[in-house]
Amino acid sequence: MRIERHQVGEAAVSAARADFVHRIEGQAHSMSRGGRMATYEWQLLAEEYLDYLGALSVEMPDLDAPEAAAVLKDATEAAAGAVAYAAYHPHVPFQIMLPYANFGMSYDPGDADDANGTVTPGEWIDAFCLAILSDKASWHGEAFRFACRAFGEIAPGTPSAELVKGFTAQVIGVTDDDADHSPTPREKLAAVDAALDRIRRRGEERGPDLLDRPHAVGLRTLRALAAGDREAFDSGLAALLLHQSVLPGPGARPHTLLPLLPLALAALAYRSLGWTPAVDTDYLPHALVTGFETPARGSAASAATAVRTRSPPWPPGPWSSTGRHRPSPGTRTSGHASRRTPEKP
């Protein structure tokens, strides 16, 4: 089955690519001079990276290039940085680093009146999908767990909130904050089923179309992956991509060429079970699905280790029991931007 991508105007593609290296660095430092960067600023930077990545995919559909890998890394850190701000500030110190943009910012505990950062379930999902693509879901897992606690007031059965619960169960391995053990595959599947049941019950009150919304379809597709149901997974992934192909209208931005939810689901399927997408489409660049896999990196299963494990990919630092490196004691870093030597892609 072939699904063609929607069209994005040539002017929008050119604008997203024009002098991007200097433009994104200048934008980040300009934001930092305007005061403490909160969730909005980090999300805005993440969108700029994704627009550039989408524009690159017009000329390079597979995105199999070091430039694309470096841009994806920064997009992930910016989006996850917004989640970290919502999760930690003003109580816990943390850092956000964007190597491609030669930029970073550290935060110390501050005044609670300054805690003006929140993320919606939809924003959480986008950031989490990026973390999956970058094999950083577990590394940022603590921030994702803390940030989603704010969704407790959202009505049960809301598709976006239920997909958040499905992702935390299936990918991070958290079904109950009070649990003293890692959930088994059966318990993860049960958590996803419970989330789907809540959507069905809410749909009985609000209308059956609730089950057809993209986040509900995404949750069903995640459930198929957890159950090893290849046919249902392929069907759900195709439904998400077909929805994307007809949604954007004139003036669509380049980032819409890379739909994060189906991309993340395809990546999970490939890296955990070796399932290649049954759909032939440029919406799913090969490098993003495989994690920029090359023969030197080994099998798809080994490339997914960071996504499937709850532990960080390296030992915790001396000042963090979770492995998240904190600013050194005594360093004045609250809301402080720093220039860093960028890592080579």
HELIX and SHEET records of a PDB file:
HELIX    1   1 GLU A   10  ARG A   17  1                                   8    
HELIX    2   2 PHE A   20  ARG A   33  1                                  14    
HELIX    3   3 THR A   39  GLU A   59  1                                  21    
HELIX    4   4 PRO A   66  TYR A   88  1                                  23    
HELIX    5   5 ALA A  112  ASP A  114  5                                   3    
HELIX    6   6 PRO A  121  LEU A  133  1                                  13    
HELIX    7   7 GLY A  141  ALA A  147  1                                   7    
HELIX    8   8 CYS A  148  GLU A  153  5                                   6    
HELIX    9   9 PRO A  159  PHE A  167  1                                   9    
HELIX   10  10 THR A  168  ILE A  172  3                                   5    
HELIX   11  11 PRO A  185  ARG A  206  1                                  22    
HELIX   12  12 PRO A  208  ASP A  212  5                                   5    
HELIX   13  13 PRO A  214  ALA A  227  1                                  14    
HELIX   14  14 ARG A  230  VAL A  246  1                                  17    
HELIX   15  15 PRO A  254  LEU A  257  5                                   4    
HELIX   16  16 LEU A  260  LEU A  273  1                                  14    
HELIX   17  17 HIS A  286  THR A  290  1                                   5    
HELIX   18  18 PRO A  295  ARG A  297  5                                   3    
HELIX   19  19 ALA A  300  ALA A  303  1                                   4    
HELIX   20  20 THR A  305  ARG A  308  1                                   4    
SHEET    1   A 3 PHE A  94  LEU A  98  0                                        
SHEET    2   A 3 PHE A 103  TYR A 107 -1                                        
SHEET    3   A 3 HIS A 336  SER A 338 -1                                        
END                                                                             
